[in-house]
Amino acid sequence: METRCELDSPSYLWLNEQGQNKTAKLRDLEDAREKAFKKNGTLKGVPNKFRQLVFLKDVWEGEDVAALLSEEEREEHEAVIERHTPTIMMEYGYTTRLWKTFNTSLGIRSNQEAVRAGIQLAANRMPQGDPIQVPLTRYIGRQNQVHFLIHFDNYTPDLGRKGFAKPLVDFAKDVSRAIVQFRVTRVRDAMKRDSGATPDLAREMALDQWKEEMLAHEITSPLALENEHFFAPRRKISITSEPTREQDVIALFHELVSGGVIRGLEILSTNERFTYDGLFRIDFSGDRDLYEYADMSNPLGVSNDVLDEMHGKRTKPKVLEYKYSLDGLVADIQNQDKNMNDIDLCVCWDVGDEWSQHYAITTLLTPENVHQRQYHGATHVLQDPDSRARLCDLIMLKDLIGLLKNCDAEYERQRDTYE
C-alpha cells in the first residue's frame, strides 16, 4: 500500500477547501513542544501554527509501528507486525461534529457515512468491514473524535465469516488505544476548544434576551416578604428524605438557600420554557461574617481574599442548571442539547458515574481548597481534564450535607474521591 508522509484524507482535504486547514502532524507538534520546553522551560515558545488545531494527523509504518507499543505489547503482536507490515493512518478532530459535517457536505443520504470515528481495517488497498470502536479506558468520549485506517499487507479477510482474524483486530485495538491515550492526550491542549455545541449567535442572543427579560420582570413585579415573625429557624430542614429526582433537588436547594445554609444566592428565574433551568445572582451585600469561612461555624464560606474583592458587590445574572445527578449534565453536553460555555452553576444531588470519562473535578469541601471557592455554598469545580480550566461551579447537595453533618469524615471522603 502506497502512503504519503502527509495524511491527505478526504476529511482533511475537505477542511482545506473550507479554509479550516489548522491541521498538524502529531509528531511535528510533539517535536515543536519539546524544543520550546527545552529552550524556555514552558510551552510559550510553540509556534502559532501548532495552536487551536482542528485536526491532528499522522502516518506510521515500518519500524515506527512497533515503537508505538509497550514492550509487552510488542512481544504479543510481533508476528502480526513482521508478517503483515501494518500501516497506521490517524486523524483526531477537536470535536465529534466534524465527521457529521464532513459526511453531510458530500450530499449523500443522511444514513450513509463515508468516514466515521473508530478503527477502519483495510487489506488489498481497500477498507473492509465495519469500523471498530477504539477501546479507551479513560475519557472515552474521545473515541468518537478519532479515525484510524489500519492496512495489513499479505492478508485477505474472510468477510463471509468473521472478517479480519483476531490477532489483527487485537493489534489494531492496542495500537490505536496507545496512540490516543499516551500520545494524543498529552497534546490535547493544542486543539481548538470544543464548546459542546455549534457556535450559534442566535443562541447567545436568546440567552441575553432571557436575562434582560428577567431583570425587567424583577423591577416590574418584585417579590418581597420581610417580617420579624416569619422565617424563624427550625434548625432543621423540612424535607424528610433524600432526593429521588430533579424536582426534589430543586426543592431541597431552595430550602437551603432560604434557610441560610447557602448564603448570598438570589434566584431570578426557575423556568422550563428556555434551554436552561434558571438564572441566579450572587449578592455579597450582607454582613461580612455571613460569608466568611470558619471551619466549624461556616464551612461553606469563602476566604478573606475573595471577600476583600467581592464584599458589598452584586453580580450580573448567571445561568443555573438543576440535575439529579451530574450525569444528566454530561449527557446534555455530549448530546449538544446545551452549551457548557453558557452554564455557570449546576446544582445536583450527587456526582454520578460518567464525569471522569469527560471531565475533571476539584473539591472545594476540604480546608486546603477553600481559597478556590468564589461564592458561599459552592462545593466543587468542573474542569477540562487536560488544562484544568474552570468550566462551571457545582453544588452537590449530598456532599454539602455530608460536610455539615460530619466535617472530618467528609474531608476524608472528598480527598479519596477527587484528589
C-alpha positions in Angstrom: 0.0 0.0 0.0 1.5 3.4 -1.0 1.3 6.0 1.6 2.3 9.7 1.9 4.3 11.3 4.7 1.3 13.7 5.0 -2.2 12.3 5.5 -4.3 13.7 2.7 -7.5 12.0 3.9 -10.9 13.0 2.4 -11.9 14.9 5.6 -8.5 16.7 5.6 -8.9 17.8 2.0 -12.4 19.0 2.8 -11.1 21.1 5.6 -8.7 22.8 3.3 -11.5 23.6 0.9 -13.4 25.1 3.8 -10.5 27.3 4.8 -10.1 25.4 8.1 -6.6 23.9 7.4 -5.4 24.4 11.0 -4.1 20.8 11.0 -0.7 19.4 12.2 1.1 16.2 12.1 1.2 14.7 15.6 5.0 14.1 15.6 5.7 17.6 14.3 3.6 19.0 17.2 5.4 16.9 19.7 8.8 18.0 18.4 7.8 21.7 18.5 6.6 21.4 22.1 9.8 19.5 23.1 12.0 22.2 21.6 10.1 25.0 23.2 10.2 23.4 26.6 13.9 22.7 26.4 14.6 26.3 25.4 12.1 28.2 27.7 11.1 25.7 30.3 7.4 26.3 29.2 5.3 25.8 26.1 5.0 29.5 25.4 7.5 29.3 22.5 5.5 26.8 20.5 4.7 28.4 17.0 1.1 29.6 16.5 0.6 27.1 13.7 0.5 24.4 16.4 -2.2 26.1 18.4 -6.0 25.9 18.2 -5.8 22.9 15.9 -8.8 21.5 14.2 -7.2 18.1 13.3 -4.2 16.1 14.3 -3.0 13.6 11.8 -0.1 11.2 11.3 1.0 8.0 9.5 3.2 5.3 11.0 4.8 2.4 9.0 7.8 0.2 9.2 9.8 0.4 12.3 7.7 3.3 13.6 4.8 1.0 14.2 6.4 -1.2 16.9 7.6 1.9 18.7 4.0 2.9 19.4 3.5 -0.1 21.7 4.8 -1.1 25.1 7.5 -3.8 25.3 4.9 -6.3 26.4 2.6 -5.4 23.6 5.4 -5.5 21.0 6.1 -9.1 22.0 2.5 -10.0 21.8 2.0 -8.5 18.3 5.4 -9.3 16.9 4.1 -11.9 14.4 1.4 -9.5 13.1 3.9 -6.6 12.6 6.5 -8.8 10.8 4.1 -10.7 8.6 1.6 -8.1 7.7 3.7 -4.8 7.9 0.8 -2.7 9.1 0.4 1.0 8.1 -1.5 3.2 10.5 -3.2 6.4 9.5 -4.8 8.5 12.2 -6.8 11.8 12.3 -8.1 13.2 15.5 -10.7 16.1 15.4 -11.3 18.6 18.0 -15.0 17.8 18.1 -17.2 14.8 17.2 -19.2 17.1 14.9 -16.5 17.2 12.3 -17.4 13.8 11.0 -21.1 14.6 10.7 -20.4 17.9 9.0 -18.0 16.2 6.5 -20.4 13.4 5.6 -23.2 16.0 5.2 -21.0 18.0 2.8 -20.8 15.0 0.5 -24.5 15.2 -0.3 -25.0 11.5 0.3 -28.0 10.0 2.0 -28.5 11.0 5.6 -28.0 7.5 6.9 -24.7 7.0 5.0 -21.3 7.7 6.4 -18.2 7.9 4.2 -15.9 8.5 7.3 -16.8 7.9 10.9 -15.0 7.6 14.2 -13.3 4.3 15.0 -10.8 1.9 13.5 -11.3 1.0 9.9 -9.3 -2.1 8.9 -8.1 -2.5 5.4 -6.3 -5.1 3.2 -5.5 -5.3 -0.5 -5.6 -1.5 -0.6 -9.3 -1.5 0.3 -11.2 -0.7 3.6 -13.2 -3.7 4.5 -15.8 -4.4 7.2 -17.4 -2.0 9.7 -15.3 0.3 11.9 -14.3 -0.9 15.4 -14.6 1.3 18.4 -11.3 2.4 20.0 -11.2 0.7 23.4 -10.3 3.6 25.7 -10.3 3.1 29.4 -10.4 6.8 30.4 -12.1 9.9 28.8 -14.0 7.5 26.5 -15.7 10.4 24.7 -12.5 10.8 22.7 -13.1 7.6 20.9 -15.7 9.5 18.9 -13.2 12.1 17.9 -10.6 9.8 16.2 -10.5 7.9 13.0 -7.9 5.2 12.2 -7.3 3.5 8.9 -5.0 0.4 9.5 -3.8 -1.5 6.4 -2.4 -5.0 6.6 -0.2 -6.4 3.8 -0.2 -10.1 2.8 -3.7 -10.6 4.0 -7.2 -11.2 2.6 -10.1 -11.1 5.2 -12.8 -13.7 5.0 -15.8 -11.2 5.2 -18.2 -14.1 4.7 -17.3 -15.5 8.1 -15.6 -13.4 10.8 -13.7 -10.8 8.8 -10.3 -10.0 10.0 -8.5 -12.6 12.2 -8.5 -11.9 15.9 -4.7 -11.3 16.2 -5.0 -8.4 13.6 -8.1 -7.0 15.4 -6.3 -7.2 18.8 -3.3 -5.4 17.4 -5.4 -2.6 15.9 -7.2 -2.1 19.2 -4.0 -2.0 21.2 -2.1 0.3 18.9 -5.0 2.8 18.5 -5.6 2.9 22.3 -1.9 3.6 22.8 -1.8 6.4 20.3 -4.9 8.2 21.8 -4.2 7.7 25.5 -0.4 8.1 25.5 0.3 10.5 22.6 -2.8 12.5 21.6 -4.0 13.0 25.2 -0.7 14.7 26.1 -1.1 17.4 23.4 -4.9 18.0 23.6 -4.4 21.5 24.9 -3.1 22.4 21.4 -6.5 21.6 20.0 -9.3 24.1 19.4 -11.7 24.2 22.3 -15.0 22.5 21.8 -17.8 24.4 23.4 -20.0 21.4 23.4 -22.3 22.8 20.8 -22.0 24.5 17.4 -21.2 28.2 17.8 -24.6 29.9 17.4 -25.1 33.7 17.5 -28.9 33.3 17.7 -28.5 31.1 20.8 -26.3 33.6 22.5 -28.7 36.5 21.7 -31.6 34.5 23.0 -29.8 33.9 26.3 -29.0 37.6 26.6 -32.6 38.4 25.9 -33.8 36.0 28.6 -31.6 37.6 31.1 -32.9 41.1 30.2 -36.5 39.9 30.4 -36.0 38.5 33.9 -34.2 41.7 35.1 -37.1 43.8 33.8 -39.6 41.4 35.4 -37.8 41.7 38.7 -38.3 45.5 38.5 -42.0 45.5 37.4 -43.1 42.5 39.6 -40.9 42.4 42.7 -41.5 39.7 45.3 -40.5 40.8 48.8 -41.5 39.3 52.1 -39.8 40.5 55.2 -41.3 40.2 58.7 -39.7 39.5 62.1 -42.3 36.9 62.8 -41.5 34.8 59.7 -38.6 32.5 58.8 -38.0 31.7 62.4 -35.3 29.0 62.4 -36.5 25.4 63.0 -32.8 24.4 63.0 -33.6 21.6 60.6 -34.9 21.2 57.0 -38.5 20.3 56.4 -37.7 17.8 53.6 -37.5 14.4 55.3 -35.9 12.1 52.7 -33.1 12.1 50.2 -34.0 13.3 46.7 -35.0 10.7 44.1 -35.5 13.1 41.1 -34.6 16.5 39.8 -37.7 18.2 41.3 -36.6 17.0 44.8 -33.2 18.6 44.1 -34.8 21.9 43.2 -37.0 21.9 46.4 -34.0 21.0 48.7 -31.7 23.6 47.1 -34.3 26.4 47.5 -34.9 25.4 51.1 -31.1 25.5 51.8 -30.9 29.0 50.3 -34.0 30.4 52.1 -32.8 28.8 55.4 -29.4 30.5 55.1 -27.4 27.3 54.8 -26.3 28.6 51.3 -25.9 32.4 51.6 -25.9 35.2 49.0 -27.6 33.4 46.1 -30.7 35.2 44.7 -32.9 33.3 42.3 -34.2 35.3 39.4 -35.9 32.6 37.5 -36.7 28.9 37.5 -38.2 28.4 34.1 -38.8 25.4 31.9 -39.6 27.5 28.8 -35.9 28.2 28.0 -33.0 25.9 27.2 -31.6 26.3 30.7 -33.3 25.8 34.1 -32.8 29.1 35.8 -31.0 32.4 36.5 -29.3 33.4 39.7 -27.2 36.2 41.1 -24.6 36.3 43.7 -25.1 39.0 46.4 -22.3 39.9 48.8 -24.1 42.9 50.3 -24.8 41.3 53.7 -22.6 41.4 56.8 -19.1 40.1 56.1 -19.4 37.5 58.8 -22.2 35.8 56.9 -19.9 34.8 54.1 -16.5 34.4 55.8 -15.2 30.8 56.1 -14.9 29.3 59.5 -14.1 25.6 59.8 -16.8 24.8 62.3 -19.4 27.5 62.2 -19.3 28.4 58.4 -17.5 25.7 56.4 -19.3 26.7 53.2 -17.9 30.2 53.4 -15.3 32.0 51.2 -11.8 33.1 52.0 -10.8 36.6 53.2 -9.1 37.2 49.8 -12.4 36.6 48.0 -14.3 38.8 50.5 -11.8 41.6 50.1 -12.6 41.7 46.4 -16.3 40.9 46.4 -17.9 42.2 49.7 -20.6 44.7 49.0 -20.9 43.7 45.4 -23.6 42.0 43.4 -23.1 40.1 40.1 -25.0 40.1 36.9 -27.4 37.2 36.2 -25.8 33.8 35.8 -27.2 30.6 34.3 -28.2 27.7 36.6 -28.9 24.1 35.8 -30.6 21.6 38.0 -29.9 17.8 37.7 -30.5 14.8 39.9 -27.0 13.6 39.0 -24.1 15.3 37.3 -24.5 12.5 34.7 -27.5 14.4 33.4 -25.4 17.5 32.6 -22.7 15.4 31.0 -25.4 13.8 28.7 -26.8 17.2 27.7 -23.4 18.4 26.7 -22.4 15.3 24.9 -25.7 15.3 23.0 -25.2 19.0 22.2 -28.5 19.9 23.8 -26.7 22.5 26.0 -23.6 24.5 25.8 -21.1 24.4 28.6 -19.9 27.9 27.8 -23.4 29.2 28.9 -23.6 27.4 32.3 -22.2 29.0 35.4 -23.6 26.6 38.1 -25.0 23.1 38.2 -27.0 22.1 41.3 -27.3 18.3 41.7 -27.7 15.6 44.3 -24.6 13.6 43.6 -21.8 13.2 41.1 -22.9 10.1 39.2 -20.6 7.8 37.3 -19.8 9.4 33.9 -18.0 12.6 34.8 -14.5 11.1 35.0 -14.7 9.9 31.4 -15.1 13.5 30.2 -14.1 16.0 32.9 -12.1 16.6 36.0 -13.4 17.8 39.3 -11.7 19.8 42.1 -13.4 19.6 45.5 -13.9 22.8 47.5 -15.1 21.0 50.6 -11.6 20.5 52.1 -9.9 23.3 54.1 -6.9 23.4 51.8 -9.1 24.2 48.7 -11.4 26.8 50.3 -9.5 29.6 48.6 -10.8 28.4 45.3 -14.4 28.9 46.3 -15.8 32.0 44.6 -19.1 32.3 46.5 -20.8 30.8 49.5 -22.0 27.2 49.2 -20.1 26.1 46.0 -18.9 22.6 46.7 -16.9 21.7 43.5 -15.5 23.0 40.3 -16.0 21.1 37.0 -12.9 21.4 34.8 -11.3 20.4 31.5 -9.4 17.2 32.2 -6.2 18.4 30.4 -5.8 22.1 31.0 -7.8 22.0 34.3 -9.6 25.2 33.1 -12.7 26.0 35.1 -15.9 25.1 33.2 -18.6 25.7 35.8 -19.2 25.6 39.5 -21.1 22.7 41.2 -23.2 22.5 44.3 -23.6 18.8 45.1 -26.1 18.6 47.8 -25.3 15.2 49.1 -21.7 16.2 49.7 -22.7 19.5 51.2 -25.0 17.9 53.7 -22.3 15.3 54.5 -19.9 18.1 55.3 -22.4 19.8 57.6 -23.1 16.5 59.4 -19.5 15.3 59.9 -16.7 17.5 58.6 -13.8 15.2 59.3 -15.4 12.2 57.6 -16.4 14.2 54.6 -12.9 15.7 54.3 -11.5 12.2 54.0 -14.1 11.1 51.5 -13.6 14.2 49.3 -9.8 13.6 49.2 -10.2 10.0 48.3 -12.8 10.7 45.6 -11.4 13.8 43.9 -7.7 14.1 44.7 
